[in-house]
Amino acid sequence: PGEVRVQGGGMPVLTADGAAAVAGAPEGVLLDGRAAQRFRGETEPLDPIAGHVPGAANLPAASLIDGGHWRDPEAAAALLRPVVARAGVVGAYCGSGVSGAMLVLGLEHAGLRPADDPAGLYVGSWSHWCGTGRPVETGAAGSPPPDADTGRGPTPGR
């Protein structure tokens, strides 16, 4: 038993312009939490346009889960650290915001973002981005190898 009070405004939320700014900043990393095939633009089962936000890095949020449970903090950090270690500002998105939220939580769980400076979440995510006529990138830049969808980790870099 206990009481939980949920109140908005406690965590940073990115607009499309904010997500673009994070992806374009030299010290920024914008993580895309979708499967690598969606990030690369090879398939898009939900939205009318395939691809990713220009400058984003791909780290499938599913890679933070093992056997239906969160990986331990050290294992999560091993996946996330190569992508965000030198980032001053970090944001996350996915298709519609759910997996992006997993990345935000995963970064804190892994000890890579403190609770008082969490990664920002682009809630509108790809569904919003691709519906607004903004630029789209396709291909593997910033993408993990194909086996990363099985949870083996990302390729460092953007």
Secondary structure, DSSP 4 states (H G I P E B T S, - for coil): -------TTSS-B--HHHHHHHHHSTTEEEEE-S-HHHHHTS--SSSSS-SB-TT-EE--GGGGEETTEEPPHHHHHHHHHHHHTT-SEEEEE-SSSHHHHHHHHHHHHTTSS-TTSPPEE-TTHHHHHHTTT---B-SSTTPPPGGGGGTT-PPS--
